[in-house]
């Protein structure tokens, strides 16, 4: 038996004399029964020495690595140089112009290029034009970066014109036009037109002319002319804010014709119906909305593209609202006094909803109205709550892939046809209504299914006083969506 001392040794320190004496005083271990000498075995562990091998990279691989590094350096250098050049160009183009002051150009000492040629039609004649230093400088527009400057001017038009018009030509102008009533215009024989322009540089402003014009007989208006600049950069753009102030103390508040042809101009018309009657209103723009608080006109045609038309309209001859890819929201009152000449309404868009509230009025025993509404891929809703008895209404409303809903006034008499696909048309007969004429007549409604997805019928007040064949007609269509007609 072998006893192993497990006490830890202190590394590097030999045992002292006390420990040695204690170890010598301990009794010896008992004798072993036998002793077998230890045998030495040869070691079988073999050590292999692997010579170091230098890694070898092919020439092709080294070439591609060098090429990629060079390409990366070239790209980064190009980006840096391009950014530096663009920064210099940006600073150069956005700088108002040499000699500019903080609040605007040096109008007297600055260099103004000659005015560009006016792109006018042969029958148009300039009366007064504003160009270059003839603008009134206002200063820098607050809170703009890159910094814009403001200038303005004012031109007057005779209020008794047969036609008042606004037009723009050129690719550098956009903005907003407002037509409002103003008690502070002054003399009632003038229409005051205030024009404010925002611009980035004298060079850009020098490309603009604003002129009062005449054309034909007693037609007066304002023209905004800019060049068709090839480099249509932002710093070349001119933003106009035009306000047309109509006098409220004129001898007559009838305006025979009012027209706009202003591309890229939003239109806003104030509450004009209470103050003026227009013979004709023609508003035309694109990519900007038209918002009409109220107008009263014999006829009106309002059109834009890719923007909404909203407003309240009182019309006695015809009203047309047309746009695309945007909604039409209209509150419409139609007046008619001649049954043989229907007062008409046309609403047309694509990929935008139509929502119209319709009221029909007359001051005669017989009246006639025609309504057409078309859109696609969007809901269509027409509500007609007011209609004179014994009137004739011909209404066609159509959309696709969206619900269609039409409500007719109880005075309606005539036929109807309602159709859709994948759904059953709904016709609400509403037979409990009282005779709107007060003559105590009874309401008769006949409905029949013609074919899949189409319902037709007729409604009348018996005995009817409408001439034979003179009743109204209603057609309502959609596809893949519900359709509802409420009588």
C-alpha positions, 0 to 999 in steps of 0.5 A: 500500500502506498500513501500519497501525501495530498498536502499542496506543495509551495512552489519554489519553497523547500520544507523548513526544519520543523516540518522535517523533524515532524516527518522523521518522528512519524512511525514508518509505514507497515511492510509490504507483502511483496514488491514488484519492481516497476517496468519501463515501457517504451513510449508509443507517441509519435510527433509529426512535424508538418513543414509550413506551406506558403499559400499560393493565390492564382494570378487571375484571382489577384488580378480580379481583386486588384480590379475590384479595388480600383473600380471601387476607388474610381466609383467613390472618386466619381461620386465625390467629384460629381457631388462637388460639381452639383453643389457648385452648380446648385449654388450658382443656379440658386443664387438670385443673381449678381448684385442681388440684395437680401430682400430682392433684386437690384431693380434699378442697377440690375441687368434685365434681359429684353422681354421675350416675344409674346405668344399671342394669337392674331386677334389678341392685342396687348394694352399694358404689359409688366416685365422685369423692373416694372414689377414691384419688389416685395422682398424675400419670401419668409421660410423658403429654401432655396430662397424665393422672392416676391413681386407684384403688380395690378391691372384693371379691366372694364367691368362692362366688358362683354367677356372677361378672360384670363389665360396663360401660355408657356411652361414655366408658370403655375399657381392659383386664381381667386375670383371674389367680390370685394367691397373695397375695389373702388369705382364700380366700373373696374375689375381689379386684378392683383398678381403676385409672383414668386421666383428664384432668380432675376433670370427666371422673372425676366422670362415672364410678361403679364399683360392686359389684353383685348380681343374681338369686340369688348372682350378684355382680359389678362394674359400670363406669358412665359417662355417654353424653357427646355430646362424646366428646372425648379429654379426656372419656375414662376408661381403666380397668385392671381386675385380677381376682385369684382366690384359690388357697387356696379350699376348692373351685376350681370356679367355676360361671360367669364372665361379662364384658360390657365394650365396648372392653376388651381381655381377658387370662386367665392360665394358669387351667386348672391351678388352676380349672374353670369351669362356664361362661365368657362373654367379650364385648367389641368392637374389642379382642382377647381373649387366653387363656393357658389355661382349663378349662371345661364350656362357653365362648363368647368374642366380639369384633369387629375384633380377634383371639382367641387362646388355649388351651381345654379344653372338655367341652361346647361352645366358640364363638369368634367375631370379624370382620375379625381372626384366630382362633388356637386350641389346643383340646382337646375332651373327650366321654364321651357319644356321643349328645351331641357336644362341639362347637367353632365358629370364626367370623370374616370377612376373617381367618385361622383356625388351629386345633390340635385334640385329641379325647379321651374316657374311654368306648368311644364318643365324638362331636365336631362342628367348624364353622369358617368365614371368608372371603378368608383362609386356613383351617388345622385340624390334628387330630393326636389322636383316639380310635379308634371316635369320630365326627367331623363337621367342616365347614370353609369359606373363600373366595379363600384356601387351605384345609388340614385334617389328620385324625388316623389314627383318623378313619373316615367320608366326606369331600368336598373342593371348590374352583374353578380348582384340583384338590382334593388328597387325601392318602390316607396308607394306610401308617399303623398301626391306632391301636387296636392291633387290626391292622386295615387302612386302606381309602381310596376316592376318586372325582371327582364333578364339576369341582372336587369330590372325594369318598370314604370312609376306614375301618379294616377291619373297622370297629366303628362302627355302620352310618351312624354314621361321621364326615363331613368337608366342606372348601370354598374358592374360587379357591385350593388345597384340601388334605385329609390323611387 
